[in-house]
Amino acid sequence: MKDNFERFMVSQVGVLIRDNKCLILKDSATKQWLLPGGRADVGEIGEVAFRREIKEEINLDVFENLGVVDYDIWYTAKENIPVCAIASLIKNNKDDIILSPEHLKFGWVSPR
């Protein structure tokens, strides 16, 4: 029987909300606004990769992962690679946001 299943690149992002506003980051390379997160390194498991990416991108060592709030699947524009992005709500109400060099700045946006 032919293998007819898609193989995905998986990306994980964190949704950090403070004072009813969501943290977004401006990417240095693309200039797009994004949520903090990224992909697992070779051999890394999900939660370990997720915590490493949040630490690398916004310098949060301690946060509570409240669970998956959304996901999406798409194909990249140039390479047509399937991507599955998983968004998890995270909680940390006290630590400062310190950006990695991958980002130009951050902002807090309201639902509107």
Secondary structure as the mmCIF struct_conf table of DSSP 4:
data_model
#
loop_
_struct_conf.conf_type_id
_struct_conf.id
_struct_conf.beg_label_comp_id
_struct_conf.beg_label_asym_id
_struct_conf.beg_label_seq_id
_struct_conf.end_label_comp_id
_struct_conf.end_label_asym_id
_struct_conf.end_label_seq_id
STRN STRN1 MET A 9 ARG A 18
TURN_TY1_P TURN_TY1_P1 ASP A 19 ASN A 20
STRN STRN2 LYS A 21 ASP A 27
TURN_TY1_P TURN_TY1_P2 SER A 28 THR A 30
STRN STRN3 TRP A 33 LEU A 34
BEND BEND1 PRO A 36 PRO A 36
STRN STRN4 GLY A 37 ARG A 39
HELX_LH_PP_P HELX_LH_PP_P1 ALA A 40 ASP A 41
TURN_TY1_P TURN_TY1_P3 VAL A 42 GLY A 43
HELX_RH_AL_P HELX_RH_AL_P1 GLY A 46 ILE A 58
BEND BEND2 ASP A 61 ASP A 61
STRN STRN5 GLU A 64 TYR A 75
TURN_TY1_P TURN_TY1_P4 ALA A 77 GLU A 79
STRN STRN6 PRO A 82 LYS A 91
BEND BEND3 ASN A 93 ASP A 95
HELX_LH_PP_P HELX_LH_PP_P2 ASP A 96 ILE A 97
TURN_TY1_P TURN_TY1_P5 PRO A 101 GLU A 102
STRN STRN7 HIS A 103 VAL A 109
#
